[in-house]
């Protein structure tokens, strides 16, 4: 029996619209799951993340649940290694608020990247000290997640302290808790120097991280003027076949979330990925 393709989307990749209209769009595209960042999709409902109430979480969570849409990732992308201690504490408090309210949203996983020690590209992110700060912050986040019976999802990126699958594996080894899982976005690991080796990079990531991968992000890229540029899925250089094969045969029903594909391009990208999945 063929395993259905669990393809979802970031809710804020849709153009801004009221909640009923957003739900209608999600259902029209057949998305069973979303990544939901309330402050991005409905900023008027969030004065500040730390002030978010259980009522607000339940309002949105109930609406998606009644529509048959699962919040696969509750997005709370904050800078957990901000060099300013006060800002770092604020970021961690915002993330912990989302952990506390995750069940009200109907979500079990709250996701973030690590953030950065500076604005834009900085080699300060590639030091042992930066990795140590990631470990310290993630340990605090995971301790809170364990209290509420939910999961922290960490996403790597080339300009962050977690810029390879090996470093992500090291984080998992240093933070000994199953309440820490990985959001794998292999496009985030691509650089103008390594993208031609993407097959090996994907293979290494899937092998090293294995069943600690909670969700896959699916996005595409090209290389323009020596820089990685994100493009709608199916229009770039990403070979999605190994990822979709992994979803279909190694981790059946694993959720893949389409990312950074504008609403106007969604239909073609969804069809491209579904056709490829069905051909595997």
C-alpha positions as CSV (number, residue, x, y, z in Angstrom):
1,X,0.0,0.0,0.0
2,X,1.4,3.4,-1.0
3,X,2.2,5.8,1.9
4,X,0.5,9.1,1.4
5,X,2.7,12.2,0.9
6,X,2.5,14.3,4.1
7,X,3.1,17.7,2.4
8,X,2.4,20.8,4.4
9,X,3.4,24.5,4.2
10,X,4.4,27.5,6.2
11,X,1.2,29.4,6.9
12,X,2.9,32.8,6.5
13,X,4.0,32.0,3.0
14,X,0.4,32.8,2.0
15,X,-0.5,36.4,1.4
16,X,-2.0,38.0,4.5
17,X,-5.7,37.2,4.9
18,X,-8.3,36.5,7.7
19,X,-8.2,33.2,9.4
20,X,-11.2,31.6,7.7
21,X,-9.7,32.6,4.3
22,X,-6.3,31.1,5.2
23,X,-7.9,27.9,6.3
24,X,-9.9,27.8,3.0
25,X,-6.7,28.2,1.0
26,X,-4.9,25.5,3.0
27,X,-7.8,23.1,2.4
28,X,-8.0,24.0,-1.3
29,X,-4.3,23.0,-1.7
30,X,-4.8,19.8,0.3
31,X,-2.3,20.7,3.0
32,X,-2.8,18.5,6.1
33,X,-0.2,20.3,8.2
34,X,1.4,23.7,8.6
35,X,4.2,25.5,10.3
36,X,2.4,28.3,12.2
37,X,4.1,31.4,13.5
38,X,1.2,33.5,15.0
39,X,3.2,36.7,15.0
40,X,3.9,36.4,11.3
41,X,0.5,35.3,10.1
42,X,-1.6,37.4,12.4
43,X,0.6,40.1,14.0
44,X,-2.4,42.0,15.2
45,X,-3.1,39.2,17.7
46,X,0.4,39.4,19.2
47,X,1.4,42.5,21.1
48,X,4.5,40.6,22.4
49,X,5.2,36.9,22.4
50,X,5.6,36.7,26.2
51,X,2.1,38.2,26.6
52,X,0.4,35.5,24.5
53,X,-2.5,34.0,26.3
54,X,-3.9,30.4,26.4
55,X,-7.1,31.8,25.0
56,X,-5.3,33.1,21.9
57,X,-3.5,29.9,21.4
58,X,-6.7,27.8,21.8
59,X,-8.6,30.2,19.4
60,X,-6.2,29.5,16.5
61,X,-5.5,25.9,17.5
62,X,-9.2,25.0,17.6
63,X,-9.8,26.6,14.2
64,X,-7.1,24.6,12.5
65,X,-8.0,21.4,14.3
66,X,-11.7,21.7,13.3
67,X,-10.5,22.1,9.7
68,X,-8.5,18.9,9.9
69,X,-5.1,20.8,9.8
70,X,-2.3,19.9,12.1
71,X,0.2,22.4,13.4
72,X,3.3,20.3,12.8
73,X,5.7,23.1,13.9
74,X,4.8,26.1,16.1
75,X,7.3,28.6,14.8
76,X,9.1,30.8,17.3
77,X,12.2,31.8,15.5
78,X,14.3,33.8,18.0
79,X,18.0,34.5,18.5
80,X,18.9,32.1,21.3
81,X,22.6,33.2,21.2
82,X,22.1,37.0,21.1
83,X,25.4,38.5,22.4
84,X,23.3,40.9,24.5
85,X,22.4,38.9,27.6
86,X,19.1,40.8,28.1
87,X,18.0,40.2,24.6
88,X,19.0,36.6,24.8
89,X,17.0,36.2,28.0
90,X,14.0,37.8,26.3
91,X,14.4,35.4,23.3
92,X,14.5,32.4,25.6
93,X,11.5,33.6,27.5
94,X,9.5,34.1,24.3
95,X,10.4,30.5,23.3
96,X,9.5,29.1,26.7
97,X,6.1,30.9,26.4
98,X,5.4,29.0,23.2
99,X,6.5,25.8,24.8
100,X,4.0,26.4,27.6
101,X,1.2,27.1,25.2
102,X,2.0,24.5,22.6
103,X,-0.8,22.1,23.8
104,X,-3.3,24.9,23.6
105,X,-2.3,25.4,20.0
106,X,-2.6,21.6,19.5
107,X,1.1,21.4,18.6
108,X,3.8,19.2,20.1
109,X,6.9,20.8,18.6
110,X,8.2,24.4,18.8
111,X,10.8,25.3,16.3
112,X,13.7,27.8,16.0
113,X,17.1,28.3,14.4
114,X,20.0,29.1,16.7
115,X,20.3,32.7,15.6
116,X,23.6,34.6,15.3
117,X,26.2,36.5,17.2
118,X,26.0,39.4,14.8
119,X,23.9,41.0,12.0
120,X,24.3,39.2,8.7
121,X,27.3,37.0,8.0
122,X,29.9,36.8,10.8
123,X,32.7,34.2,11.4
124,X,32.1,34.7,15.1
125,X,29.3,32.1,14.6
126,X,31.9,29.4,13.7
127,X,33.8,29.3,17.0
128,X,33.7,26.8,19.8
129,X,32.4,29.6,22.0
130,X,29.4,30.1,19.8
131,X,28.6,26.4,19.8
132,X,28.9,26.3,23.6
133,X,26.3,29.1,23.8
134,X,24.0,27.1,21.6
135,X,24.3,24.1,23.9
136,X,23.7,26.3,27.0
137,X,20.5,27.9,25.5
138,X,19.2,24.6,24.1
139,X,19.6,22.9,27.4
140,X,17.5,25.6,29.1
141,X,14.8,25.3,26.4
142,X,14.7,21.5,26.6
143,X,14.4,21.5,30.4
144,X,11.3,23.7,29.9
145,X,10.0,21.4,27.2
146,X,10.3,18.4,29.4
147,X,8.2,20.1,32.1
148,X,5.4,20.6,29.6
149,X,5.7,17.4,27.7
150,X,6.5,19.0,24.4
151,X,9.5,19.1,22.0
152,X,12.1,21.6,20.9
153,X,12.9,21.5,17.2
154,X,16.2,23.0,16.2
155,X,17.0,24.0,12.6
156,X,20.6,24.4,11.2
157,X,21.9,26.9,8.8
158,X,25.2,27.7,7.1
159,X,25.6,31.1,8.7
160,X,24.8,29.9,12.2
161,X,26.8,27.9,14.8
162,X,25.1,24.8,13.6
163,X,26.2,24.8,10.0
164,X,26.8,21.1,9.3
165,X,25.0,17.9,10.1
166,X,28.0,16.8,12.1
167,X,27.5,19.8,14.5
168,X,23.8,19.1,14.8
169,X,24.7,15.5,15.7
170,X,27.1,16.9,18.3
171,X,24.3,19.0,19.8
172,X,22.1,16.0,20.1
173,X,24.9,14.1,21.8
174,X,25.5,16.9,24.3
175,X,21.9,17.6,25.1
176,X,20.8,14.1,26.2
177,X,17.0,14.4,25.8
178,X,14.4,13.0,23.4
179,X,12.6,16.3,23.9
180,X,15.1,17.7,21.4
181,X,14.5,16.9,17.8
182,X,15.6,18.3,14.5
183,X,13.9,20.3,11.7
184,X,16.0,19.4,8.7
185,X,16.3,21.9,5.9
186,X,19.1,20.8,3.6
187,X,18.8,23.9,1.5
188,X,20.0,25.7,4.6
189,X,23.3,23.7,4.4
190,X,24.0,24.6,0.8
191,X,26.7,27.1,-0.1
192,X,28.2,28.3,-3.5
193,X,31.2,26.1,-2.7
194,X,29.4,22.8,-1.7
195,X,26.1,22.7,-3.6
196,X,27.5,20.4,-6.2
197,X,28.1,17.9,-3.4
198,X,24.5,18.1,-2.2
199,X,23.9,14.3,-2.7
200,X,26.6,13.6,-0.1
201,X,25.4,16.4,2.2
202,X,21.9,15.0,2.2
203,X,23.1,11.4,2.7
204,X,25.2,12.5,5.6
205,X,22.4,14.5,7.3
206,X,19.9,11.6,7.0
207,X,22.4,9.1,8.3
208,X,23.7,11.2,11.2
209,X,20.4,12.5,12.4
210,X,18.1,9.6,11.5
211,X,15.1,9.2,13.7
212,X,15.8,12.5,15.5
213,X,14.5,14.3,12.4
214,X,11.0,15.4,13.4
215,X,10.1,17.5,10.2
216,X,11.7,18.2,6.8
217,X,11.6,21.6,5.3
218,X,11.4,21.5,1.5
219,X,12.7,24.4,-0.4
220,X,14.7,25.0,-3.6
221,X,17.7,27.2,-4.5
222,X,19.9,28.5,-7.3
223,X,23.3,30.1,-7.4
224,X,23.4,33.6,-8.7
225,X,26.5,35.9,-8.7
226,X,28.2,33.6,-6.2
227,X,25.3,33.5,-3.8
228,X,22.6,31.1,-2.9
229,X,19.2,32.4,-3.9
230,X,16.0,30.7,-2.7
231,X,13.4,30.0,-5.5
232,X,10.1,28.2,-5.7
233,X,10.3,24.4,-5.3
234,X,11.0,22.7,-8.7
235,X,12.6,25.8,-10.2
236,X,16.1,25.4,-8.9
237,X,19.0,23.0,-8.3
238,X,17.7,21.0,-5.3
239,X,17.4,17.3,-6.0
240,X,14.4,16.4,-3.9
241,X,14.3,12.7,-4.7
242,X,16.5,11.5,-1.8
243,X,14.4,13.5,0.7
244,X,11.1,12.3,-0.7
245,X,12.4,8.7,-0.9
246,X,13.4,9.0,2.8
247,X,9.9,10.2,3.6
248,X,8.2,7.5,1.7
249,X,10.3,4.4,2.6
250,X,12.4,5.1,5.6
251,X,10.1,7.4,7.7
252,X,6.6,6.8,6.5
253,X,4.2,9.7,7.2
254,X,7.1,12.1,8.2
255,X,5.8,15.6,7.5
256,X,7.5,17.7,4.9
257,X,6.8,21.4,4.9
258,X,7.1,23.5,1.8
259,X,8.9,26.7,2.6
260,X,9.7,30.0,0.9
261,X,7.4,29.3,-2.1
262,X,5.2,32.4,-2.7
263,X,1.4,31.7,-2.8
264,X,1.3,32.5,-6.5
265,X,3.8,29.6,-7.2
266,X,2.4,27.1,-4.8
267,X,0.2,25.1,-7.1
268,X,3.0,24.3,-9.5
269,X,5.5,23.5,-6.7
270,X,3.0,21.2,-5.0
271,X,2.3,19.4,-8.2
272,X,6.0,19.0,-8.9
273,X,6.7,17.5,-5.5
274,X,3.7,15.2,-5.5
275,X,4.5,13.9,-9.0
276,X,8.0,13.2,-8.0
277,X,6.9,11.5,-4.8
278,X,4.5,9.3,-6.7
279,X,7.2,8.3,-9.2
280,X,9.6,7.0,-6.6
